[in-house]
Amino acid sequence: MTGVEVRDLTKRYGSLTAVDGLSFTVRPGAVTAFLGLNGAGKTTTMRMMVGHVTPTRGGVTIGGRRYRDLPRPTTVVGAMFDAASFHPRHSVKDHLRIYAAMGGHPDGRVDDLLGLVGLAGAAGRATGALSTGMRQRLNLATALLGDPRVLLLDEPGNGLDPEGAAWLRSFLRGLAAEGRTVLVSSHVLADVQQVADDVVVIGRGRLLAAGRLRELCGAEPDVLVRTPDAAGLRAVLVAEAELVELTGPHDLRVRGLAPARVAELAAAHGLPVHGLTAEQPTLERLFLGLTGAAA
Ligand SMILES: Nc1ncnc2c1ncn2[C@@H]1O[C@H](COP(=O)(O)OP(=O)(O)OP(=O)(O)O)[C@@H](O)[C@H]1O
């Protein structure tokens, strides 16, 4: 089992601290979403994991070893960055064959991967003629050439259409189910919510939260109430709820009260309720709360 340990990772560019004393772990067998606003330091952190950028302080180990100490790094870690470049006239298959040769991976792996990422039909196409979604798939295939236990994927969902995004989610789940360590940076929170087991949230290079998505989002759902007397019900609920928000002429959002308690209080005051739904807390709420506080 190969996890990733980030310890006191720091990167300064002149007076700018892009990554600031970051510590977290990424566990095997799970998809971990790496989240932060633009410029938060996600790419810099991931580049330090694979030695593209030298930390000012601190470091990263993968299965207990630094990237540069791994004897055949691409068999341990597969990394994919947004700005990956392809030779535009190379075919998809040639691109993979060249990278396979460089990494010392068997040529037969290329056809397997083309099938796995859904590019078998585009094997002969020039990489310069690929759609963004196909480029992402080719990037992913390149990262997977060495059958690595650890995948570090920087914004792999960028430019994917809804079908591609759904495909990527199930692909990532499959990699985690095989026991691999999967770290995925993203800013599409709805996509992440559907796929991630764990999240690491950073802001201005600092850690804001890390842990199981379910625990961080909180177990308590908001309760959405539909009532013809929203103002009247609101007046009753505010005494016990953490928050009661009027979201429409006949709609309330209640936080900090169980649905049953909302119904009891309404009944006790003779207020009609036409609908009551529990809404699971979203990653977006957590994220905006954290990054808003950091800003
Ligand atoms: N080579 C560099 N020289 C100077 N500043 C840099 C360099 N690389 C990154 N930065 C700065 O470090 C900060 C973090 O950038 P980084 O690309 O890691 O953020 P990010 O979270 O990946 O953002 P995005 O989501 O926009 O890609 C930014 O302010 C960026 O401008």
The ligand as an SDF file (V2000), in Angstrom:
LIG
                    3D

 31 33  0  0  0  0  0  0  0  0999 V2000
    7.1090   29.5700  -11.2490 N   0  0  0  0  0  0  0  0  0  0  0  0
    6.4310   30.4790  -10.5200 C   0  0  0  0  0  0  0  0  0  0  0  0
    6.9520   31.6940  -10.2720 N   0  0  0  0  0  0  0  0  0  0  0  0
    6.2900   32.6080   -9.5410 C   0  0  0  0  0  0  0  0  0  0  0  0
    5.0660   32.4160   -9.0110 N   0  0  0  0  0  0  0  0  0  0  0  0
    4.4860   31.2220   -9.2330 C   0  0  0  0  0  0  0  0  0  0  0  0
    5.1270   30.1940   -9.9970 C   0  0  0  0  0  0  0  0  0  0  0  0
    4.2940   29.1200  -10.0380 N   0  0  0  0  0  0  0  0  0  0  0  0
    3.1890   29.4550   -9.3430 C   0  0  0  0  0  0  0  0  0  0  0  0
    3.2960   30.7130   -8.8550 N   0  0  0  0  0  0  0  0  0  0  0  0
    2.3060   31.4180   -8.0290 C   0  0  0  0  0  0  0  0  0  0  0  0
    2.0100   30.6010   -6.9150 O   0  0  0  0  0  0  0  0  0  0  0  0
    0.6240   30.6700   -6.5720 C   0  0  0  0  0  0  0  0  0  0  0  0
    0.0170   29.2810   -6.5830 C   0  0  0  0  0  0  0  0  0  0  0  0
   -0.0950   28.8460   -7.9340 O   0  0  0  0  0  0  0  0  0  0  0  0
   -0.6420   27.4020   -8.3390 P   0  0  0  0  0  0  0  0  0  0  0  0
   -0.5910   27.3110   -9.8190 O   0  0  0  0  0  0  0  0  0  0  0  0
    0.0590   26.3680   -7.5660 O   0  0  0  0  0  0  0  0  0  0  0  0
   -2.1450   27.4820   -7.8490 O   0  0  0  0  0  0  0  0  0  0  0  0
   -3.3750   26.5400   -8.2110 P   0  0  0  0  0  0  0  0  0  0  0  0
   -4.1050   26.3260   -6.9330 O   0  0  0  0  0  0  0  0  0  0  0  0
   -2.9080   25.3530   -8.9510 O   0  0  0  0  0  0  0  0  0  0  0  0
   -4.2300   27.4800   -9.1310 O   0  0  0  0  0  0  0  0  0  0  0  0
   -5.1120   27.1280  -10.4530 P   0  0  0  0  0  0  0  0  0  0  0  0
   -6.3470   26.4620   -9.9670 O   0  0  0  0  0  0  0  0  0  0  0  0
   -5.3710   28.5060  -10.9920 O   0  0  0  0  0  0  0  0  0  0  0  0
   -4.2500   26.2860  -11.3300 O   0  0  0  0  0  0  0  0  0  0  0  0
   -0.0100   31.6350   -7.5590 C   0  0  0  0  0  0  0  0  0  0  0  0
   -0.0600   32.9070   -6.9750 O   0  0  0  0  0  0  0  0  0  0  0  0
    0.9630   31.6040   -8.7190 C   0  0  0  0  0  0  0  0  0  0  0  0
    0.9130   32.8190   -9.4290 O   0  0  0  0  0  0  0  0  0  0  0  0
  1  2  1  0
  2  3  1  0
  2  7  2  0
  3  4  2  0
  4  5  1  0
  5  6  2  0
  6  7  1  0
  6 10  1  0
  7  8  1  0
  8  9  2  0
  9 10  1  0
 10 11  1  0
 11 12  1  0
 11 30  1  0
 12 13  1  0
 13 14  1  0
 13 28  1  0
 14 15  1  0
 15 16  1  0
 16 17  2  0
 16 18  1  0
 16 19  1  0
 19 20  1  0
 20 21  2  0
 20 22  1  0
 20 23  1  0
 23 24  1  0
 24 25  2  0
 24 26  1  0
 24 27  1  0
 28 29  1  0
 28 30  1  0
 30 31  1  0
M  END
$$$$
